[in-house]
Amino acid sequence: MKRVYIVFLLTAVLLLAGCQKESKEYKQSEEWSYSSGFGVREYKDGFYYIKDHYWLRYYDTKSGKSVVLCEKNGCRHNSDKCFAYTEDGLPHIWGDKLCTVTSDGKIVVSDANNREKEELDTIGKARMKEEKCTLTVWDYIVSGDMLYVQTTITDYNSDAKYQEADTIFAYDMSTKEEKEIAAIDERKQDMRMLMGKDGIVYYTVQNKWDSEKDITSMTQEEREEYLKEEEKKTHIELYRADYFEGMVELVKEVDNGFVVAANDDIGVYYYEFAGDGSASGSKLYHWNPEEEKEEVVLDREGKSPFQVTVPISSKHFIIISEKQRVIYNLDGFVQEEFVHPVLQEGLVFFVPGGYVFEKKTGEDENGGDLFNWYYLTEEEAQKPEGNAILVE
């Protein structure tokens, strides 16, 4: 396998970081964390979720009770004055704390009840000291004591290497040390974080499609041909960055396709485009980097293509083909078998003792969709008409 290593730390710094890692009480993660600001976040005997787009709540699966994470006296939990109100998506879990990174890079932590909020630090603050430099956060992952944050840094200095740079920062929340893992020219490439575990993070870099074309002025036939041609030009590079070893490794290159998931335990999953311009797939591959072994695990060539949804756990993805949704465990690519039909109808999240899913219940005053969350125990999931509990 082709391997490219990029050393981004000096030897002295590496030695110091190694000593710090051994001397401190470093929180480690048992599972790979994935990039997601929506859905639910499992914690102890329940899960956190967002109600009606903005209000943070917690549901305890044992007691069957839901709590709005606000203790403000007299609060009706229906305005941005509510302590549970958030515009920064679903917080990540950091030990027994909640962690949120705001759009301008502030790292905010609180206790599990969303109280005692503290601004821990600001991502990229050293870079922000530079004149005419701004930072916008797009995504972040928390794993153990490590925080990975994807940002766009806009630098208006004429001598800047990249005036608009997508940059991934790695931040050790126990020592408050920060390092830049990767940076690309945002005008020419796209970057996407996949999964992280402690000091390891996987991410992809992809060439941008031709942004000079005005798709809105094209006919349907012209648009389809344009998208087909752009698919053929797609080139993706998958990287594995090691914070403590100070190296970035090129793991896999994919042409005319898309990387679905990657980590040290499951290997790499990617697919070839079906060629219809919809970015859907015809063949899904599994690549084992250690054995340098590759196999086709799903083949829809000559049939209707498949689509892969966002992850619903660190191992589970939903694959849609012929309007049928199937949940696969990518640790061995095993199909999850369910009796209850609702578990094949939409996004399903794995939580203690069962599963959580959403159903549309109406629209808000601005025309946005409103949803309710439902909890289905493992026992009820084995029944065709099992009882799903409304999470309120």
Backbone torsions as a table, in degrees:
resi	resn	phi	psi	omega
1	MET	NA	138.2	178.1
2	LYS	-72.1	126.9	179.5
3	ARG	-128.2	130.7	176.9
4	VAL	-121.7	127.1	-179.4
5	TYR	-113.3	133.2	178.3
6	ILE	-118.9	112.7	-179.2
7	VAL	-83.3	122.5	-177.6
8	PHE	-115.9	11.5	176.4
9	LEU	-134.8	147.6	174.6
10	LEU	-72.7	154.3	-178.0
11	THR	-57.4	-41.5	-179.2
12	ALA	-62.3	-39.1	179.7
13	VAL	-68.5	-37.8	177.9
14	LEU	-62.1	-44.0	179.3
15	LEU	-62.7	-41.3	179.2
16	LEU	-65.1	-42.9	179.8
17	ALA	-63.3	-37.4	178.2
18	GLY	-63.9	-41.9	178.3
19	CYS	-64.5	-40.7	180.0
20	GLN	-64.5	-38.9	-178.7
21	LYS	-62.8	-38.0	-178.5
22	GLU	-75.7	-32.2	-172.6
23	SER	-85.4	-25.5	-176.1
24	LYS	-94.1	162.0	173.8
25	GLU	-85.1	94.7	-173.4
26	TYR	-91.7	124.6	177.3
27	LYS	-74.9	128.5	178.9
28	GLN	-111.7	155.0	-178.8
29	SER	-104.6	141.8	177.8
30	GLU	-85.7	-27.3	-176.8
31	GLU	-118.8	159.1	172.3
32	TRP	-75.4	134.8	176.8
33	SER	-95.3	146.2	-178.8
34	TYR	-122.5	161.2	-175.4
35	SER	-80.1	113.9	177.8
36	SER	-166.2	131.0	177.4
37	GLY	-109.8	11.8	-179.1
38	PHE	-134.9	-178.0	-178.4
39	GLY	87.2	-134.9	178.7
40	VAL	-133.3	161.6	179.3
41	ARG	-127.2	111.1	-177.3
42	GLU	-65.5	135.9	177.5
43	TYR	-153.5	119.4	-179.6
44	LYS	51.5	-121.1	-176.2
45	ASP	-94.9	23.2	-178.3
46	GLY	-161.0	-150.8	-178.0
47	PHE	-158.5	151.2	172.2
48	TYR	-89.9	149.1	176.4
49	TYR	-155.6	164.5	178.1
50	ILE	-105.6	127.9	179.0
51	LYS	-101.6	129.9	177.7
52	ASP	52.1	46.1	171.4
53	HIS	79.8	-30.0	-167.0
54	TYR	-131.7	-19.9	-169.9
55	TRP	-102.4	122.6	-176.0
56	LEU	-80.8	129.9	-179.8
57	ARG	-135.4	165.4	176.6
58	TYR	-132.6	134.8	179.0
59	TYR	-115.5	127.0	177.7
60	ASP	-95.9	116.2	-174.7
61	THR	-71.1	-24.0	-179.6
62	LYS	-77.8	-44.2	-179.0
63	SER	-87.4	-18.7	-177.7
64	GLY	73.2	21.7	-177.3
65	LYS	-111.2	143.5	176.5
66	SER	-113.2	141.4	-176.7
67	VAL	-127.7	130.7	170.1
68	VAL	-76.8	127.7	-173.9
69	LEU	-83.0	64.1	178.1
70	CYS	-146.9	130.1	178.8
71	GLU	-117.3	24.5	179.2
72	LYS	-74.7	124.0	-178.1
73	ASN	-59.1	129.1	177.0
74	GLY	76.9	2.9	-178.0
75	CYS	-71.3	134.1	177.1
76	ARG	-93.0	-1.6	177.6
77	HIS	57.4	46.0	-179.1
78	ASN	-138.9	17.5	178.9
79	SER	-144.8	171.9	-180.0
80	ASP	-74.4	0.2	175.1
81	LYS	-84.5	-14.4	179.7
82	CYS	-67.5	139.5	-179.7
83	PHE	-66.8	-20.0	-179.9
84	ALA	-88.3	-6.1	-178.0
85	TYR	-71.1	134.9	178.2
86	THR	-147.0	140.8	173.1
87	GLU	-109.7	5.9	-174.9
88	ASP	-105.6	16.4	176.2
89	GLY	78.5	-171.6	-176.6
90	LEU	-74.0	126.0	179.4
91	PRO	-64.4	157.2	171.8
92	HIS	-93.8	163.7	-179.4
93	ILE	-96.8	128.9	175.1
94	TRP	-124.5	95.1	-175.3
95	GLY	63.8	-117.3	175.7
96	ASP	-105.8	25.1	-179.4
97	LYS	-124.1	162.4	171.5
98	LEU	-99.3	141.4	-179.3
99	CYS	-130.2	127.9	177.4
100	THR	-128.1	139.4	172.3
101	VAL	-112.1	119.1	-177.8
102	THR	-74.8	168.1	-176.6
103	SER	-62.6	-24.8	178.2
104	ASP	-99.2	13.6	169.1
105	GLY	97.3	3.7	179.6
106	LYS	-76.3	130.3	177.3
107	ILE	-94.2	111.2	-175.9
108	VAL	-113.6	126.4	178.8
109	VAL	-120.6	153.6	178.0
110	SER	-147.9	173.0	174.9
111	ASP	-75.1	177.9	-174.8
112	ALA	-64.6	-17.8	179.3
113	ASN	-96.4	11.3	178.9
114	ASN	68.9	29.5	177.4
115	ARG	-113.7	177.4	176.9
116	GLU	51.5	49.2	-178.0
117	LYS	-68.7	139.7	-178.4
118	GLU	-139.6	134.6	174.2
119	GLU	-86.2	103.3	-173.2
120	LEU	-70.3	-43.3	-176.0
121	ASP	-173.8	-176.8	176.0
122	THR	-128.6	125.6	178.8
123	ILE	-64.7	135.6	175.3
124	GLY	68.8	21.8	-175.3
125	LYS	-65.0	-28.8	177.2
126	ALA	-65.5	-41.0	177.6
127	ARG	-68.1	-33.7	-176.2
128	MET	-70.6	-13.8	176.7
129	LYS	-71.5	-18.2	177.9
130	GLU	-68.9	145.2	-176.0
131	GLU	-65.9	138.3	175.8
132	LYS	57.8	43.8	-179.4
133	CYS	-123.0	126.9	179.5
134	THR	-122.9	156.8	-177.9
135	LEU	-132.5	136.1	176.1
136	THR	-127.8	129.3	179.9
137	VAL	-90.5	132.3	178.7
138	TRP	-109.6	-29.4	-173.5
139	ASP	-162.9	157.4	175.2
140	TYR	-157.2	155.8	179.4
141	ILE	-132.4	136.2	173.5
142	VAL	-113.8	130.3	176.4
143	SER	-146.2	116.6	-174.3
144	GLY	60.6	-129.7	176.7
145	ASP	-92.0	1.2	-176.0
146	MET	-95.5	139.1	175.8
147	LEU	-122.4	125.6	176.4
148	TYR	-112.8	128.3	-174.4
149	VAL	-128.5	125.6	175.7
150	GLN	-96.9	127.7	-174.9
151	THR	-133.2	165.2	165.1
152	THR	-116.5	122.4	177.8
153	ILE	-105.0	120.7	178.0
154	THR	-103.3	116.9	-177.1
155	ASP	-116.9	118.0	-175.4
156	TYR	-90.7	3.8	176.0
157	ASN	-71.6	135.3	-174.5
158	SER	-67.0	-24.0	-177.7
159	ASP	-93.9	8.3	-180.0
160	ALA	-66.9	141.3	178.8
161	LYS	-61.9	-50.9	174.7
162	TYR	-123.3	121.5	178.5
163	GLN	-72.8	-30.3	172.3
164	GLU	-127.1	105.6	-174.0
165	ALA	-117.3	123.7	167.0
166	ASP	-77.8	124.1	-173.8
167	THR	-131.2	135.5	173.1
168	ILE	-103.5	122.8	174.8
169	PHE	-102.6	141.5	170.2
170	ALA	-109.1	129.2	-175.3
171	TYR	-129.5	122.2	176.6
172	ASP	-87.6	109.1	-174.4
173	MET	-73.9	-14.1	177.7
174	SER	-84.3	-27.7	-179.7
175	THR	-113.6	-10.5	-177.1
176	LYS	62.1	32.2	175.0
177	GLU	-94.6	142.6	-176.8
178	GLU	-130.7	140.8	176.2
179	LYS	-138.9	148.1	173.5
180	GLU	-86.2	122.3	-179.3
181	ILE	-86.2	-44.9	-175.7
182	ALA	-154.3	153.2	175.7
183	ALA	-148.2	136.1	178.7
184	ILE	-132.6	164.2	175.4
185	ASP	-80.4	109.1	-174.1
186	GLU	-63.3	-23.3	-179.4
187	ARG	-74.9	-18.8	-175.8
188	LYS	-115.9	-21.3	-174.9
189	GLN	-137.4	161.6	172.9
190	ASP	-117.9	144.5	178.6
191	MET	-125.0	143.6	-178.1
192	ARG	-143.6	124.9	174.5
193	MET	-79.5	141.6	-179.7
194	LEU	-106.9	-68.0	-175.9
195	MET	-147.5	153.3	177.9
196	GLY	-140.8	151.0	174.5
197	LYS	-148.0	113.2	-177.6
198	ASP	52.4	-116.0	-175.0
199	GLY	-88.4	6.5	-176.9
200	ILE	-112.5	135.1	173.6
201	VAL	-139.0	136.7	175.8
202	TYR	-103.3	139.8	177.3
203	TYR	-151.9	160.9	178.9
204	THR	-119.1	153.3	173.2
205	VAL	-125.1	128.9	-175.6
206	GLN	-132.0	141.6	175.1
207	ASN	-67.7	142.0	178.6
208	LYS	-75.0	148.1	172.2
209	TRP	-74.5	163.7	-176.2
210	ASP	-62.4	106.9	-176.7
211	SER	-86.7	-4.6	-179.0
212	GLU	-79.7	-16.7	-178.0
213	LYS	-76.7	137.7	176.5
214	ASP	-95.8	95.8	-176.3
215	ILE	-65.2	-33.4	-175.3
216	THR	-63.9	-25.7	-178.5
217	SER	-89.8	-2.7	-178.0
218	MET	-83.9	152.8	169.3
219	THR	-74.3	168.7	179.6
220	GLN	-60.4	-41.7	179.3
221	GLU	-64.7	-42.9	179.4
222	GLU	-63.5	-40.2	-180.0
223	ARG	-64.7	-43.0	179.1
224	GLU	-62.1	-43.1	179.3
225	GLU	-66.2	-40.9	177.9
226	TYR	-59.4	-47.9	-178.3
227	LEU	-65.5	-37.4	177.3
228	LYS	-62.6	-43.3	-179.8
229	GLU	-67.5	-39.5	179.0
230	GLU	-67.0	-35.4	175.6
231	GLU	-58.0	-42.4	-178.2
232	LYS	-64.0	-26.0	-179.1
233	LYS	-86.3	-7.8	-174.3
234	THR	-64.6	130.1	176.0
235	HIS	-133.9	124.2	-178.4
236	ILE	-121.4	136.3	174.8
237	GLU	-115.4	129.1	179.0
238	LEU	-102.0	127.6	-178.0
239	TYR	-119.2	150.7	173.3
240	ARG	-122.0	116.0	-179.1
241	ALA	-105.8	134.8	178.5
242	ASP	-113.9	109.2	-176.1
243	TYR	-61.8	-46.2	-174.0
244	PHE	-77.7	-33.2	177.3
245	GLU	-82.4	-17.4	176.8
246	GLY	73.6	36.1	-177.6
247	MET	-135.5	151.9	171.6
248	VAL	-120.5	129.2	-175.7
249	GLU	-116.0	130.3	172.1
250	LEU	-79.2	113.0	-174.1
251	VAL	-91.2	-43.5	-173.3
252	LYS	-155.4	145.2	172.4
253	GLU	-117.1	134.6	-177.2
254	VAL	-128.0	126.8	174.7
255	ASP	-107.4	143.8	175.4
256	ASN	53.7	46.3	-178.7
257	GLY	-167.8	-165.3	-173.5
258	PHE	-146.9	138.5	176.4
259	VAL	-88.0	125.2	-177.1
260	VAL	-88.1	-54.4	-174.7
261	ALA	-155.7	154.5	178.1
262	ALA	-160.9	135.1	166.5
263	ASN	-162.1	176.3	-174.8
264	ASP	-66.0	-25.4	-175.1
265	ASP	-88.5	-42.6	-175.4
266	ILE	-96.1	-11.0	-175.0
267	GLY	82.4	-145.9	-175.6
268	VAL	-124.2	131.1	173.3
269	TYR	-115.4	130.0	177.2
270	TYR	-149.0	163.6	179.1
271	TYR	-136.2	159.0	173.5
272	GLU	-88.3	141.1	174.9
273	PHE	-64.8	145.3	178.9
274	ALA	-74.6	-18.3	176.2
275	GLY	93.9	11.5	-179.5
276	ASP	-99.3	3.4	177.7
277	GLY	85.5	2.8	-177.8
278	SER	-98.5	1.5	-176.6
279	ALA	64.4	17.6	174.6
280	SER	-83.0	171.1	-171.3
281	GLY	-112.1	156.9	174.0
282	SER	-112.3	-39.0	178.0
283	LYS	-132.9	133.0	176.4
284	LEU	-105.5	126.3	-176.8
285	TYR	-109.8	149.7	169.3
286	HIS	-117.8	126.4	-179.1
287	TRP	-116.4	123.7	176.6
288	ASN	-100.7	104.2	-175.7
289	PRO	-63.2	-34.7	-177.3
290	GLU	-67.1	-42.5	-178.9
291	GLU	-94.0	-4.0	-174.5
292	GLU	49.8	45.6	-177.2
293	LYS	-114.5	135.8	-179.0
294	GLU	-129.9	139.2	177.8
295	GLU	-146.0	153.1	175.1
296	VAL	-86.2	122.5	-178.9
297	VAL	-104.6	-15.2	176.4
298	LEU	-149.1	124.2	-176.1
299	ASP	-125.0	113.3	177.5
300	ARG	-116.1	19.7	-178.8
301	GLU	-63.8	129.8	-177.4
302	GLY	85.2	-3.4	178.8
303	LYS	-121.5	-176.9	176.7
304	SER	-66.0	137.1	-175.9
305	PRO	-71.1	169.8	179.0
306	PHE	-112.0	160.1	173.6
307	GLN	-124.7	147.0	179.1
308	VAL	-114.8	126.9	-179.2
309	THR	-81.7	179.7	173.1
310	VAL	-64.8	159.4	180.0
311	PRO	-65.9	146.0	174.8
312	ILE	-110.8	-1.8	169.1
313	SER	-164.0	-177.1	179.4
314	SER	-70.4	-12.9	-178.9
315	LYS	-123.9	-21.6	-170.6
316	HIS	-100.7	133.7	175.9
317	PHE	-132.6	153.4	175.3
318	ILE	-102.6	127.5	177.4
319	ILE	-111.6	126.9	-176.5
320	ILE	-109.5	125.6	173.7
321	SER	-146.2	136.2	-178.0
322	GLU	51.9	42.3	178.2
323	LYS	63.9	12.9	177.8
324	GLN	-106.4	129.7	-180.0
325	ARG	-100.5	126.6	-179.8
326	VAL	-127.7	131.6	178.4
327	ILE	-91.3	125.1	178.3
328	TYR	-114.7	139.8	168.8
329	ASN	-90.7	113.6	-175.0
330	LEU	-73.9	-7.7	172.5
331	ASP	-79.7	79.7	-176.6
332	GLY	104.7	-2.9	-178.8
333	PHE	51.5	64.8	-179.1
334	VAL	-110.5	131.9	178.0
335	GLN	-76.2	130.3	176.6
336	GLU	-80.0	129.5	-177.9
337	GLU	-98.7	125.9	177.5
338	PHE	-128.4	150.6	175.8
339	VAL	-93.4	-42.2	-176.7
340	HIS	-67.7	125.5	-175.0
341	PRO	-65.7	-26.4	-176.3
342	VAL	-63.8	-24.2	-178.8
343	LEU	-76.0	-2.5	175.5
344	GLN	-116.0	12.5	-174.5
345	GLU	-103.8	-20.5	-176.4
346	GLY	-163.7	-157.6	178.9
347	LEU	-71.9	130.4	-180.0
348	VAL	-126.2	135.7	-178.8
349	PHE	-119.9	137.4	-179.2
350	PHE	-84.5	125.2	-179.3
351	VAL	-135.7	170.1	-179.0
352	PRO	-54.9	122.1	174.8
353	GLY	77.7	5.9	-179.8
354	GLY	170.7	-144.2	-171.6
355	TYR	-141.0	154.2	178.5
356	VAL	-126.3	139.3	176.7
357	PHE	-144.6	164.5	-179.5
358	GLU	-111.0	150.1	170.6
359	LYS	-136.7	137.5	179.4
360	LYS	-68.3	134.8	-178.5
361	THR	-119.7	-8.5	-179.2
362	GLY	159.9	-158.8	-179.9
363	GLU	-131.6	150.7	176.9
364	ASP	-85.0	-176.4	-175.5
365	GLU	-66.4	-17.7	179.1
366	ASN	-98.2	5.1	179.5
367	GLY	88.5	4.4	178.1
368	GLY	-79.0	151.4	-178.9
369	ASP	-71.8	140.5	174.0
370	LEU	-112.3	139.8	-177.2
371	PHE	-127.8	155.8	167.8
372	ASN	-116.1	145.7	176.7
373	TRP	-93.1	145.2	177.4
374	TYR	-129.8	143.0	179.4
375	TYR	-112.6	129.5	-179.0
376	LEU	-122.1	117.1	-179.2
377	THR	-68.6	160.1	178.7
378	GLU	-59.7	-37.2	179.7
379	GLU	-65.5	-45.7	-179.6
380	GLU	-70.5	-26.0	179.8
381	ALA	-67.9	-19.5	179.5
382	GLN	-88.0	5.8	178.4
383	LYS	-113.4	138.3	-179.9
384	PRO	-58.8	-31.1	-179.9
385	GLU	-123.5	41.0	-179.9
386	GLY	-61.5	149.8	-175.5
387	ASN	-81.6	120.8	176.4
388	ALA	-97.1	133.6	-175.9
389	ILE	-92.1	127.0	175.4
390	LEU	-68.9	125.1	-179.2
391	VAL	-90.5	107.5	-179.3
392	GLU	-122.1	NA	NA
